[in-house]
Amino acid sequence: MAESATPLPHPRLELSLVEARTRFVQLARLAGLTHQTTVVTEEGRPLAAIVPVGATQPDRPNPAAAGWIRRIDKLRAELRRQHDGLERALEEAWRELDRVRPPGADREIDALRIAHADIRGSRPAG
């Protein structure tokens, strides 16, 4: 029988007051992004802490974040759709070019086939 997963503790770091002062912006951003807590020490004794906002307030869903996530997902879907359409159009153009100028018939077109072989996903003919 599988055991339930235990959540990993959030990272914790101890730094001297001087080092924390030097890296304050980085530590503040890490607290927000990774939920890292930084304990600031002076002569080895804990003095203060840089903690993520969620550590001091009850967890509440962030409606702005949810809205941005929906927008990003919608944009990704649209870009994926556009990319698929462009790939189809490019393949169609290469098929027509291969029909009009078969491999070996035109050195310049053959050079393009070689240059774009990685994009076409196949080895160039000719």
N, C-alpha and C positions, 0 to 999 in steps of 0.2 A: 504494500500500500504506500502511496506517495505521501511524503511529508509536505506540509504547507511551507511555502517559502517565507523565510524571515527577511524582512526588509534590511538592506544594508544601512549602517549608520552613515550619517552625513560626514564628510571629511572634516577633520579638526586639525588646526595648525597652531603652534605656539611660536611667537616671535617676540624679540625684545622691542621695547618702545622705540628705539632708534630705527631698527629695521622696519617696523610697522609704519613708522612715519615716512620712511623712504618709499615704501611700496603701497601706500594707502589707497590710491586709485585702483590699482590692480586687486587688492584685497577686497575692496568694496564691490567691485564688479564680480569677482569670484563668489562672493557671498550671495549675490543675486542670481547668478547663473547656475552654480553648482551646489548651493546651500552650504557652502563651507563656512565654518565658524573659525575665526582667528582669535586666539587668546593672546592679549598683549601683556607681556611680563616686564617687570622692572626688578633687576637683581634676582631673577629666578622666581619671583612671586607674581601670581596673577594680579593684574591691575584693572584690565577692562577687556571687552570683547567686541569684535566686529561680527555681527550675526545677520543672517538673512531676515528680511521683514517678516516672513511667515513664522519665524521662531518667536516673535513677540506679539503676533496677532492671530486670532483664530483663522483657520483655513476658510477662505471664501472664494468661490469661483470668480474669475476675472472676466467680466463680459467683454471688455475691450480685447483681451487676448483671444477669446473664442471668436469674435468677429474677424480678427486678423487671420486666424487659422482658416476660417471659411473662405475668406478672400484669397488666401494663398492657394488653397486646394482648388478653387475655381480657376485661378490663373494657371496653375499647373495643368489642369485638364484641358484648358484652351490651348496652351502651348503644345501639349502632346498632340492634340488634334491638328494644329497647324503643321507641326513637324511631320506627322504621318502624311498629310497632304503634299507637302513639299517633297518628301521622299518618293511618293508615287509619281509626281510630275517629273522629277529628275530621272527616275528609271524609264519613264515613257520617252523622255527626250533622248536618252542614250540608246534605247531600242530603235528609235527613228533614225538617229545618226548612224547606228550600225547598219541599218537597212540601206540608207542613202550612200554612205561611204563605208563599205565593208572593210574589215581589218586588212591592212596591206595595200589599200587603194590610195591612201592619202597619208603621207609621212607626218604632217602636222596633226591630223586627227589621231594617228597612232601615238604620237607623243602625248596628246591629251589623255588617251586611254591609259597610258603608262602612269602619267602623273596623278590620275584620279582613281587608280586601281583600288587603293585602300578605301576610298569613299564608296565605290561601286560594290565592294564586298566580294570581288572576284578577281581572278588574275586577268590581265589584259590579253585580248586575243591578238594574234599576229606577231 
